[in-house]
Amino acid sequence: MAQESMNIQWYPGHMTKTRRQIEADLKQVDAVCEIVDARIPISSRNPDIDAICGDKPRIVILNRLDLADPAATRRWAEAFRRKGIAAVATDCKNRKGIADFQPAVRQVLQEKLRRNAVRGMNRPLRVMVVGIPNVGKSTLINQIAGRKGAKAENRPGVTRGKQWITVDSGLLLLDTPGILWPKFEDPQVGMMLSYTGAVKDDILDLEALACQLMELLHQRYPQALMARYGVEAPPLTPGYTLLEMAGRKRGFLVSGGEIHTERMAKVLLEEFRSGKLGRFTLEEPMEDAYGGKESLGN
């Protein structure tokens, strides 16, 4: 299946404005918190963020812990920490990890807190929260603040404008619109973002997308496909064949006994995104995954 079909352009004009806004607002904050999807920590981060944020202290949130492979999330968190980057894994549905956020902020900014104490200053810490659209940024902020302060919907890119949210007297969060980038250097990034719903489905071929996801899950988590759809096949089985097998097991047939693969594709994507299919991480930590050979994230 051709990867070229996923080499889509998706950089609306408002994204350029958003980048300029974030660059201007950096002067007002002490640290930057970057939220990524724990299922795809490489593909769900904006590679422009490093250049935008410069030397500001950083925290990485591995969000949607409830949908990711727990063992893989631990490996990712350890990889960030080995590089000296604070990492917190969160599950907003059950508030898991939310209580770890403020201690992580204080750890990252402990030198600033020490200087403020020496000077007798008691200013709240200011943290900018950044992330691509539909990564759960506003929902996470609301959980941290304990109230509905940041507007969010379950659609890509709906947070409008910047918003200051008061967590308590010692912490302010600056929510920003999700920012994407002009193009994908690696078409695989587009695929990963499409699997999780960060790219709107109406600009994609859902059957092609589902076939690619089937192949990836068959490679990494074949037991999940067997348990959910009764799919058992040799390695390197084409994705369309896997999709047909699942559709037949589900009874998705049309006249003439043909398999309704489009219906099966929609079911697969919905069950992957909702967690009904299981908990998966599609990317593993690599030394050069975040910005070159030196580090993850620098």
Number of C-alpha atoms within 10 A of each C-alpha: 11 7 14 9 14 20 16 16 11 16 13 12 8 10 18 14 11 19 20 11 15 22 14 11 14 18 9 11 16 18 22 24 22 20 27 26 29 30 28 21 24 22 23 24 26 17 16 14 21 16 10 15 15 13 11 15 17 24 25 25 25 26 25 22 24 21 21 22 16 17 10 18 23 13 13 22 20 16 19 21 15 12 14 16 21 21 23 23 26 24 20 20 12 10 12 14 17 18 13 14 20 14 11 17 22 15 14 19 16 13 11 14 18 12 11 13 12 9 9 9 11 11 12 16 19 20 24 23 24 25 25 26 22 25 28 22 26 26 21 23 24 18 20 23 19 12 13 14 18 22 15 18 12 13 14 17 19 15 20 14 12 16 16 15 21 19 19 13 10 13 17 18 24 23 25 25 25 25 23 24 18 13 14 17 9 12 15 15 18 23 21 23 21 20 22 20 20 20 21 13 12 7 10 14 13 20 20 19 23 25 22 22 23 26 21 15 19 24 14 13 17 18 15 17 20 14 12 15 19 16 21 16 15 9 10 10 14 16 22 19 16 21 27 22 20 25 25 20 15 14 13 17 17 10 7 6 10 12 21 17 24 18 14 24 25 15 15 25 22 16 14 20 17 14 14 12 19 18 19 25 21 20 16 15 18 14 14 12 17 20 14 12 11 12 18 22 21 16
